[in-house]
Structure formats: structure tokens, C-alpha cells
């Protein structure tokens, strides 16, 4: 894990490595957690200490992009 390679899904805030998330989107243009469409341009690197870890992502939150 590299501290400056973090990102989050803009829909459900699923955290992941930016480089791996972009690579995944090259094969499948959806978030691996919420399965909502995401483009590489929507991903932004975030500092490790700003990654939000929620206990769970509800289906409503995934659809609207809101956190529970």
C-alpha cells in the first residue's frame, strides 16, 4: 500500500488504490463494490488519512452516492 495512491468511489466511497481502481475501470466501467458506472476522470487521489471507512454501504447509498 502506498500512502499517496488512495482513492474512493464517487458513488459509494469504497476505498481503494487509485492505480488499481483505474486499471479495473479499463476492463469494467463500474465500481467493484456498488456496481455503479464510474469513469477514471471521476476518481481523485485522496490522502490516506482522508479515506472514509463506513461500516456498511446500503443499496440506497450506493445508488445516490450518499454515505449511510
matplotlib code that plots the C-alpha trace (Angstrom):
import matplotlib.pyplot as plt

x = [0.0, 1.3, 0.0, -0.4, -2.2, -5.6, -9.0, -12.7, -15.6, -17.5, -20.8, -20.4, -17.0, -15.5, -11.8, -9.1, -5.7, -6.1, -3.8, -5.7, -9.1, -8.2, -6.9, -10.1, -12.2, -10.3, -11.9, -15.1, -16.5, -18.3, -17.3, -16.4, -18.4, -21.6, -21.5, -22.5, -20.8, -17.6, -15.1, -11.4, -11.9, -14.2, -11.5, -9.3, -6.4, -7.1, -4.6, -4.7, -5.9, -9.0, -10.2, -13.6, -14.3, -18.0, -19.3, -21.5, -22.8, -26.6, -28.1, -29.8, -26.4, -24.7, -27.4, -27.4, -23.7, -24.5, -22.9, -25.2]
y = [0.0, 3.4, 6.4, 8.7, 6.1, 6.1, 7.0, 6.4, 5.5, 8.8, 6.9, 4.7, 5.9, 2.4, 2.9, 1.5, 2.1, 4.7, 2.8, -0.5, 1.2, 2.9, -0.4, -2.1, 0.5, -0.3, -3.7, -3.0, 0.6, 0.0, 0.2, -3.3, -2.6, -0.8, -1.7, 1.8, 3.4, 5.2, 6.8, 7.2, 11.0, 10.9, 9.3, 11.6, 10.7, 11.4, 11.4, 8.1, 9.9, 11.2, 7.8, 7.2, 3.7, 3.1, 0.1, -0.8, 0.6, 0.4, -0.1, 3.4, 5.0, 3.2, 4.4, 8.0, 8.3, 9.2, 7.6, 5.9]
z = [0.0, -0.9, 1.0, -2.0, -4.2, -2.4, -4.0, -3.3, -5.5, -6.1, -5.7, -2.6, -1.1, -1.5, -0.8, -3.0, -4.6, -7.3, -9.8, -9.3, -9.5, -12.8, -14.1, -13.1, -14.9, -18.1, -18.0, -16.3, -16.1, -12.8, -9.1, -7.8, -4.7, -5.7, -9.4, -10.4, -13.5, -12.8, -15.2, -14.5, -14.7, -11.7, -9.5, -7.5, -5.3, -1.6, 1.3, 3.2, 6.4, 4.5, 3.4, 4.9, 6.1, 6.7, 8.5, 5.5, 2.3, 1.9, -1.5, -1.3, -0.5, -3.5, -5.9, -4.7, -3.9, -0.3, 2.8, 5.4]

ax = plt.figure().add_subplot(projection="3d")
ax.plot(x, y, z, "-o")
ax.set_aspect("equal")
plt.show()
